[in-house]
Amino acid sequence: MAFTTGLLIFLVPFIATMASSEPLAAVVKGVNDFTLDFYLTTAEKNGPGKNVLVSPLSAALVTAMVHAGAKGVTANEITKGLRFPEDKATLEDGFRALHGVLANTPNVTLEIANRIYLDKTTKMKPDYTKTVTEVHKSDVESADFMHNHESERQTINNWVLKKTHDKIKDLLSPGMVTPATSMVLVNAVYFFGKWKEPFDREQTYDQDFFVSKSKTVKVPMMHLTKTLRYAEIPQLKAKAVELCYANKDVCLQIILPDAKDGLEKMQKQLREGAFDLSNIEFYPTKVQLSMPKFKLEETINIKDVYQKMGMKAMFQPGDADFSGISEEKLVVSEAIQKTFMDVNEEGTEAAAATACVARRKRCVEEPLEIFVDHPFLFRLVHSNSLIFIGSHFEPTVPSEDCAPVEDDVEEQVDSHLNDNPQSDDDRIHHKRSHCEML
Ligand SMILES: *[C@@H]1O[C@H](CO)[C@@H](O)[C@H](O)[C@H]1NC(C)=O
């Protein structure tokens, strides 16, 4: 059994309790349903026995911005995948309200930021700019991917590093941003909360943790005896306990299968819809809790996960329709998330960042055209030494010989330099008359 946990477990119930308005409730319900699918798909993709830490909220906030400019099948797939309300006004009011709720979370630190880096040459449609700034609280930064894609990638990574209090490094790896990149949509989430009931450091010591039915490893185990909210979930053959932070609406829920190796099976049951985790009925119970301190860090290829979840069109140059963003033909080339979580005696520090990179379609679909149909300069270079330099203003060979001659020239010039300085080859002489030997 892997010790599996997720941001999903703590952000969701907290948002749910705040969902008083109807659009907000619709968006929150959508995010909750998406959360389970996103988590399970990531877990299935990671394979058995692997840790999972995802931030569905961070993914949803970026994807909502991508969705705001999507049309047709591209938009419909995202609506279905993220369980967004179909009605545009409800969706926008819901996200506006969600940002309001998240921005107002006393007694803990919860910082959320959206930003779009936009290439200088890409013109955003005014309606799209209005939606991302007003509904999704994003700012829009100008970037020059065309000429400085590497330094712009570092600029984005530095912004993420700063917004996550140095927890998420190198979100975008080399190659993810190219001169064809048109925009990068980024979200960063940072959370720090102290437990309402902290663990006593003196009560932490090494104990066995079952990594499988029969294999154990020693982990630093924290201990606490208090009245906590507890639940039994017979449908999943599991127990749950809730640890809340200084803000009583923000809690970490631990869902522990009864069987030592029961997590895989529990995930299967959740996939089959055996139980809805938002319906856990907690009640206050005096418990003696032993729980490991842990620190997790993960990188999730959201592009793979989303495609498994049925969101494909946005990544396909032939299908992607982002005509709501710009006149330019765009496709999402990368979608990546990094997460971090540190759970210890005092509380929890967690961070996540998600980026979607959109590029112009034509750069990969069509090779760059170079048509040498007018005068040009040429240089023949051998290991950094210039052997020839010349210019070509007018055709000098009969047209039927053109192609082979061009090939032959370089080869024969080489051999000519090596051992046959006085080559009699007519074609070479012909060319040389326009070259200047250096
Ligand atoms: C924040 O902390 C204060 C002081 O401990 C407490 O009275 C209040 O209920 C807390 N707020 C929330 C939302 O938990």
The ligand as an SDF file (V2000), in Angstrom:
LIG
                    3D

 14 14  0  0  0  0  0  0  0  0999 V2000
   -9.8190   32.6070   13.4360 C   0  0  0  0  0  0  0  0  0  0  0  0
   -9.1960   32.6510   14.6960 O   0  0  0  0  0  0  0  0  0  0  0  0
   -9.9780   33.2600   15.7150 C   0  0  0  0  0  0  0  0  0  0  0  0
   -9.1280   33.3540   16.9590 C   0  0  0  0  0  0  0  0  0  0  0  0
   -8.6200   32.1150   17.3080 O   0  0  0  0  0  0  0  0  0  0  0  0
  -11.2630   32.4680   15.9460 C   0  0  0  0  0  0  0  0  0  0  0  0
  -12.0620   33.0650   16.8950 O   0  0  0  0  0  0  0  0  0  0  0  0
  -12.0300   32.3760   14.6120 C   0  0  0  0  0  0  0  0  0  0  0  0
  -13.1660   31.5490   14.7510 O   0  0  0  0  0  0  0  0  0  0  0  0
  -11.1380   31.8190   13.5220 C   0  0  0  0  0  0  0  0  0  0  0  0
  -11.8230   31.8620   12.2220 N   0  0  0  0  0  0  0  0  0  0  0  0
  -12.1670   30.7640   11.5640 C   0  0  0  0  0  0  0  0  0  0  0  0
  -12.8750   30.9590   10.2660 C   0  0  0  0  0  0  0  0  0  0  0  0
  -11.9110   29.6480   11.9440 O   0  0  0  0  0  0  0  0  0  0  0  0
  1  2  1  0
  1 10  1  0
  2  3  1  0
  3  4  1  0
  3  6  1  0
  4  5  1  0
  6  7  1  0
  6  8  1  0
  8  9  1  0
  8 10  1  0
 10 11  1  0
 11 12  1  0
 12 13  1  0
 12 14  2  0
M  END
$$$$
